[in-house]
Amino acid sequence: MHILWNNQIVERSTVKIDIEDRGYQFGDGLYEAIRLYNGKLFMYNEHFDRLERCAKKIRLDLPFSRLELLRRLRKLVEIEKLSEGDVYLQVTRGIAPRNHLFPAKPQPVLTANVTPFSRPVTLQQQGKTACLVKDQRWLHCDIKSLSLLGNLLSLDEAVQRGFDDALLVRDGYFTEASASNLWFVINGCLYTHQDGPLVLPGITKLQLLRIIHQDQLPVKEMAVPVSALNQIEECFLTNSIEEIIPVISIDGKLVGNGQPGKLTKLLQQKYLEQI
Ligand SMILES: Cc1ncc(COP(=O)(O)O)c(C=O)c1O
């Protein structure tokens, strides 16, 4: 297995991560997960835009340009002879003596790897169960930070309680799921949390909003209160890896008739056409 390590592509066993890499010690870094369909990176520009925006927010200068990174990732995909899969990349603030202060002259460390993965069609058809979990993450959820402990704790809580995923709730409103944006259909209208510090601005969400606007489907980008739970007709999750996943029950209560809803299936079809 080959790894992109800064500007070289090497065998995994030759990569050395220093114990004082700030990503390793502090989670001081960013990541992206990009889908590869038919050997091509899906929505690369949008992923790079988000990486650039997040880098600005954490005051990190990316050590590569949009095109340089694309060339290196394409080379990695070619060497790994991969057609369907995921590309995971992360960039940390690099190696420096352990200190909470940002280093004066950081030398960011980039790593990327590719993994074979096929579209999870069964999951997309059958959906997931979910439960409500208190959103206890920080107030920069728009940053695709390596520090995912809050998300991991919420997923673990859901799984310990016997569910597949966690629907996060902050101050009485749904935000997102443990690793996806969250959508509802209420009274025939689609709802998803507006972008801002409480949710990740998902690339799949962005693509879906384009489809929704193009097809003039009713949508509101606003937070849904937990008090609207009984009115929910459909619920689904979106992320780059799994695309659109129906949520068929919440806290053990069926959503609709417990099958993926009509709008969910329509959007799954339309998203597939974009791929
Ligand atoms: C917390 C969270 N929200 C939303 C998403 C969806 O983002 P994207 O569609 O860019 O994969 C992710 C993906 O990892 C996530 O971790």
PDBQT file of the ligand as one rigid body, heavy atoms in Angstrom, charges set to zero:
ROOT
HETATM    1  C1  LIG A 301     -19.834  15.642  11.435  1.00  0.00    +0.000 C 
HETATM    2  C2  LIG A 301     -19.983  15.526   9.948  1.00  0.00    +0.000 A 
HETATM    3  N1  LIG A 301     -20.975  16.198   9.337  1.00  0.00    +0.000 NA
HETATM    4  C3  LIG A 301     -21.171  16.096   8.012  1.00  0.00    +0.000 A 
HETATM    5  C4  LIG A 301     -20.349  15.299   7.211  1.00  0.00    +0.000 A 
HETATM    6  C5  LIG A 301     -20.609  15.212   5.738  1.00  0.00    +0.000 C 
HETATM    7  O1  LIG A 301     -19.616  15.866   5.003  1.00  0.00    +0.000 OA
HETATM    8  P1  LIG A 301     -19.307  15.490   3.510  1.00  0.00    +0.000 P 
HETATM    9  O2  LIG A 301     -20.618  15.470   2.776  1.00  0.00    +0.000 OA
HETATM   10  O3  LIG A 301     -18.407  16.570   3.042  1.00  0.00    +0.000 OA
HETATM   11  O4  LIG A 301     -18.644  14.155   3.513  1.00  0.00    +0.000 OA
HETATM   12  C6  LIG A 301     -19.283  14.609   7.806  1.00  0.00    +0.000 A 
HETATM   13  C7  LIG A 301     -18.388  13.778   6.997  1.00  0.00    +0.000 C 
HETATM   14  O5  LIG A 301     -17.431  13.229   7.442  1.00  0.00    +0.000 OA
HETATM   15  C8  LIG A 301     -19.099  14.717   9.213  1.00  0.00    +0.000 A 
HETATM   16  O6  LIG A 301     -18.093  14.060   9.831  1.00  0.00    +0.000 OA
ENDROOT
TORSDOF 0
